[in-house]
Amino acid sequence: MNADAIIIKKRKEKIKMTYNIKKEKEVIFTLFNRYENLILNSQKYVIFSFPEECKIKNLLRLAEEINKNAYQYPKDKLCRWIGYIHGVLFTYNSFDSDIIKSIFLFDNSLTYENIIEKSKKIENLLKFSENFKYCSGISLSYKEKENILNLISDTYEGFDKGYYSSIYQHQVLGYIQGIMACFSIINVKEERDYTRPLLHSYHEEKIKSF
């Protein structure tokens, strides 16, 4: 085993050993509750222009970072990033739905290798979309809003009963964040500043930021 492989192995073991599952569950509940309230109370249902953080070039940066440095991050963070990209691309409503489903299906179990494989597919998809034209006037219908709220409640209920893993939860969290960011229900920078202490709190080691 070479030096890089040893570092990766130790990193994976360390993340697993220093993970506080009880605290993580509390954080997930807090964030789902927060997003449910924000969506219920928001009056922002139309996109006039996409925020910079929701544009292809920034999604591509996330996918490239996963490909290059996945093992430097815990899996929950990587799953939120993948979920975020999913949520944004879903909101665009301009990509083949079968392709999106094949890449972004919420998974109950993901290894680092699975995550990297997903991110490579995402990167390829985004690279072919560099001339993507952003549409204004995209609206969030009552039915779509209801579906998002149902996803939040069903996902957390499933997590609480042991049907869904935390990996699944973090994909859904990122997905919801992506949709909310597109509609400016949340500001990405402000939300990052709010959530980072919470999402890092159940890791006993310092988590790399990007």
C-alpha positions as CSV (number, residue, x, y, z in Angstrom):
1,M,0.0,0.0,0.0
2,N,1.5,3.3,-1.0
3,A,1.6,6.5,1.1
4,D,-1.5,8.1,-0.5
5,A,-3.5,4.9,0.0
6,I,-2.5,4.8,3.6
7,I,-3.6,8.4,4.1
8,I,-6.9,7.8,2.5
9,K,-7.5,4.7,4.6
10,K,-6.7,6.5,7.8
11,R,-8.9,9.4,6.8
12,K,-11.9,7.1,6.1
13,E,-11.4,5.3,9.5
14,K,-11.0,8.6,11.4
15,I,-14.3,10.0,10.0
16,K,-16.1,6.8,10.9
17,M,-14.7,6.8,14.4
18,T,-15.5,10.4,15.3
19,Y,-19.1,10.6,14.1
20,N,-21.8,11.5,16.6
21,I,-25.0,10.0,15.2
22,K,-27.3,11.3,18.0
23,K,-26.1,14.9,17.5
24,E,-26.4,14.5,13.7
25,K,-30.0,13.5,14.0
26,E,-30.8,16.6,16.1
27,V,-29.2,18.8,13.5
28,I,-31.0,17.2,10.6
29,F,-34.3,17.7,12.5
30,T,-33.5,21.3,13.1
31,L,-32.7,22.0,9.5
32,F,-35.7,20.2,8.1
33,N,-37.9,22.1,10.5
34,R,-36.3,25.3,9.4
35,Y,-36.8,24.7,5.7
36,E,-40.3,23.6,6.2
37,N,-41.1,26.9,7.9
38,L,-39.2,28.9,5.3
39,I,-41.1,27.3,2.4
40,L,-44.5,27.6,4.1
41,N,-43.9,31.3,4.8
42,S,-42.1,32.3,1.6
43,Q,-43.8,34.5,-1.0
44,K,-41.1,33.9,-3.6
45,Y,-42.5,31.7,-6.2
46,V,-41.0,33.1,-9.4
47,I,-37.4,33.1,-10.6
48,F,-36.5,36.4,-12.4
49,S,-32.8,35.5,-12.5
50,F,-30.7,32.7,-11.1
51,P,-28.3,33.5,-8.3
52,E,-24.6,33.0,-9.2
53,E,-24.4,30.0,-6.8
54,C,-27.1,28.2,-8.9
55,K,-25.4,28.7,-12.3
56,I,-23.7,25.9,-14.2
57,K,-20.1,27.1,-13.6
58,N,-20.5,27.0,-9.8
59,L,-22.2,23.6,-9.9
60,L,-19.3,22.3,-12.1
61,R,-16.9,23.6,-9.5
62,L,-18.6,21.5,-6.8
63,A,-18.6,18.4,-9.0
64,E,-14.9,18.9,-9.8
65,E,-14.0,19.4,-6.1
66,I,-15.7,16.1,-5.3
67,N,-13.8,14.3,-8.0
68,K,-10.4,15.7,-7.0
69,N,-10.7,15.8,-3.2
70,A,-13.6,13.5,-2.1
71,Y,-11.6,11.8,0.6
72,Q,-10.8,15.1,2.3
73,Y,-14.5,15.5,3.2
74,P,-16.9,13.5,5.2
75,K,-19.6,11.7,3.2
76,D,-22.5,13.8,4.6
77,K,-21.0,16.9,3.2
78,L,-20.4,15.4,-0.2
79,C,-24.0,14.0,-0.3
80,R,-25.4,17.5,0.4
81,W,-23.4,18.9,-2.5
82,I,-24.7,16.2,-4.8
83,G,-28.2,16.9,-3.5
84,Y,-27.8,20.6,-4.0
85,I,-26.8,20.2,-7.7
86,H,-29.8,17.9,-8.1
87,G,-32.2,20.5,-6.6
88,V,-30.8,23.2,-8.9
89,L,-31.0,21.1,-12.1
90,F,-34.5,20.0,-11.1
91,T,-35.5,23.6,-10.9
92,Y,-34.0,24.4,-14.4
93,N,-36.5,21.8,-15.8
94,S,-34.4,21.8,-19.0
95,F,-32.6,18.5,-18.7
96,D,-33.7,15.0,-19.7
97,S,-35.6,13.7,-16.7
98,D,-34.5,10.1,-17.2
99,I,-30.8,11.2,-17.2
100,I,-31.4,13.3,-14.0
101,K,-33.1,10.3,-12.3
102,S,-30.4,7.9,-13.3
103,I,-27.7,10.1,-11.7
104,F,-29.5,11.6,-8.7
105,L,-31.7,8.9,-7.4
106,F,-31.6,9.3,-3.6
107,D,-29.5,6.4,-2.2
108,N,-29.7,4.9,1.2
109,S,-26.1,3.8,1.1
110,L,-23.1,5.4,-0.7
111,T,-19.4,4.6,-0.5
112,Y,-16.8,7.2,-1.4
113,E,-16.4,5.3,-4.7
114,N,-20.1,5.6,-5.4
115,I,-20.0,9.3,-4.7
116,I,-17.1,9.9,-7.0
117,E,-18.8,7.9,-9.7
118,K,-21.9,10.1,-9.4
119,S,-19.8,13.3,-9.4
120,K,-18.0,12.2,-12.6
121,K,-21.4,11.7,-14.3
122,I,-22.5,15.1,-13.0
123,E,-19.3,16.8,-14.3
124,N,-19.8,15.3,-17.7
125,L,-23.4,16.4,-17.8
126,L,-22.5,20.0,-16.8
127,K,-19.5,20.3,-19.2
128,F,-21.9,19.6,-22.1
129,S,-24.2,22.4,-20.7
130,E,-21.7,25.3,-20.7
131,N,-23.8,27.2,-23.2
132,F,-27.0,26.6,-21.2
133,K,-29.5,29.4,-21.5
134,Y,-31.1,30.4,-18.2
135,C,-34.8,30.9,-18.3
136,S,-36.6,33.6,-16.3
137,G,-40.1,33.3,-15.1
138,I,-39.8,29.8,-13.7
139,S,-42.5,29.4,-11.1
140,L,-43.0,27.2,-8.1
141,S,-46.5,25.8,-8.3
142,Y,-48.7,25.0,-5.3
143,K,-48.4,21.3,-6.2
144,E,-44.5,21.5,-6.4
145,K,-44.4,23.3,-3.1
146,E,-46.6,20.7,-1.5
147,N,-44.4,17.9,-3.0
148,I,-41.3,19.5,-1.4
149,L,-43.0,19.8,2.0
150,N,-44.2,16.1,1.8
151,L,-40.6,15.1,0.9
152,I,-39.3,16.8,4.0
153,S,-41.9,15.3,6.3
154,D,-41.7,11.8,4.7
155,T,-37.9,11.8,4.7
156,Y,-37.5,12.8,8.4
157,E,-40.3,10.4,9.5
158,G,-38.5,7.6,7.6
159,F,-35.2,8.5,9.2
160,D,-36.8,8.6,12.7
161,K,-38.2,5.1,12.1
162,G,-35.0,3.8,10.7
163,Y,-36.2,3.4,7.1
164,Y,-33.7,6.0,5.7
165,S,-30.0,6.4,6.5
166,S,-28.3,9.7,7.3
167,I,-26.7,9.5,3.9
168,Y,-30.2,9.6,2.3
169,Q,-31.1,12.5,4.6
170,H,-28.2,14.7,3.6
171,Q,-28.9,14.2,-0.1
172,V,-32.5,15.4,0.5
173,L,-31.2,18.3,2.6
174,G,-29.0,19.4,-0.2
175,Y,-31.8,18.9,-2.8
176,I,-34.1,21.2,-0.8
177,Q,-31.4,23.8,-0.4
178,G,-30.8,23.8,-4.1
179,I,-34.4,24.5,-4.9
180,M,-34.7,27.1,-2.2
181,A,-31.5,28.8,-3.4
182,C,-32.9,29.1,-7.0
183,F,-36.0,30.8,-5.7
184,S,-34.0,33.0,-3.3
185,I,-35.9,31.6,-0.4
186,I,-32.4,31.3,1.1
187,N,-29.2,33.2,0.4
188,V,-26.5,30.6,-0.2
189,K,-23.7,32.5,1.7
190,E,-26.0,33.4,4.6
191,E,-27.3,29.9,4.8
192,R,-23.8,28.4,4.7
193,D,-22.8,30.7,7.6
194,Y,-25.8,29.6,9.5
195,T,-25.6,25.8,8.9
196,R,-21.9,25.3,8.9
197,P,-21.5,25.3,12.7
198,L,-24.5,23.0,13.0
199,L,-23.4,20.5,10.3
200,H,-19.8,20.5,11.7
201,S,-20.9,20.1,15.3
202,Y,-21.4,16.3,15.2
203,H,-17.9,15.8,13.8
204,E,-15.2,15.7,16.5
205,E,-12.5,16.7,13.9
206,K,-12.2,19.9,12.0
207,I,-14.0,19.7,8.7
208,K,-12.5,21.1,5.5
209,S,-14.5,23.9,4.0
210,F,-14.8,24.8,0.3
